[in-house]
Amino acid sequence: MDTMENALAAFVETSEAIGAMVVGRDGLVLSRTEGLGGDVDAIGAIASNALKMPESLAEQLDAGKVVQVAIQLEQGLAALEFLSDDYFLVIVAGADANLGMIRYAAKRHKVKLAELL
């Protein structure tokens, strides 16, 4: 039987990310992979708050729902990908990350991850 942890591990392997986690709109972490540094509970809460501005922008532009938010960092990449209205994927990748590969992996694994919610 597939578990959320197995599905996240498969996503990380495909995307070559450092780690990933599934977070609720409330900022609570539902599941995560190993390899994520820092306080994962704080990361979940911050990621939840980070979605508010792009969602406000999308609303003002009358452009539909936010699908993905990518944040380029000096030493890597953080991406947020919605799995449902209530849950999203937080992806953390290194400086050599390929955003195209991360987007491909998210598209490939998104349905399975959403089914496990």
N, C-alpha and C positions, 0 to 999 in steps of 0.2 A: 504494500500500500504506500502510495506517495504521501510524503509529509511536506509541510511548508519548508522545513529545514532542508530537505533533499532538493526541493524545487529551487530554493534560493542558491544552494550550492551549485546546481546545474547552471543557473543563470550566471553566477560569478565565473564559473569555468569557461562558459561560452563568451562572455563579455571581456574577460581578462581584467575584471575589476579587482580591487583589493578586498572589498566586502560589500554587503548589501543588507538591508533590513526592510521589513514591512511595518509601516507606522499608520496608526489611525489618525483621523482628523483631529482628535483630541491630543495628539502628540505622544500617545502611549505606544511603545514598541511591542508589536505582536510576535515577531520572530526576527532572528538575525543570524548572520554567518559569523564565524570567527574572522579575525583579521582587521576588525574595525578598532581603531585607536580612540582614545578619549572616553568620555562618559556617554555611553550609548543612549541613556535615558534623556540626557540633555540634548544630544543630537536630534533625537526624535521630536522633542518639544520645539527646538529651534527650527527644524525642517518644516514642521506644521505651520509655524508662524511665517516662515519664508514664502509660503504659498499665497499668502493673503494679498500681497502687492501685485503679483502677476495676475491673480484672479480679478482684482479690481481693474487693472488695465484692460484685460480681455472684456470685461463688462462694459467699460467706457467705450471701447472700440467696437462693441457689438460683434465680437469675433468668435463667439462660442466659448466652450469650456477650454481651460488650460489642459494640455495633454502632457507636456513635459517642460521642465525648467532645468537648464544646465547652467552651472556656475563654474567658470574657469578660474582656477586658483594658481598661485605661483608654483605650487608643488603638486598640482593634481587637478582633479575634476570632481565635482559633486553634481549629481543629477537626481531629479525627483520625477517620477513617472507614475501617473495615476493608474491604479488597478481597478478601482470602483469609485463611487461617489464618496465612500467613507474611508478608503485605504489607499495608500500610495507606497511606492518603492523608493527607498533612498539608496543611491548607488555612489560608492566612493571609489575613485580610481587614481592611479599614480600620474606623475608628470608625463609619462610616455603613453597615456591613454589615447585610444582612438575613439572619438565620439561616435563615429559611424558604426563601429563595432558594438558599442554600448547600445545604440539605438536599434541595431539589428537584433541583438540579444533580447532587449526589452520587448520588441515586437514578437519575437519567437516564443518567449516564455510567459508573456503577460496573461494569456488565457488560462494557462495551467495554474499560475499563481492566484488568479482571481477565483478559479474554481475551488481552491483550497481555503478560501476565506470563510 
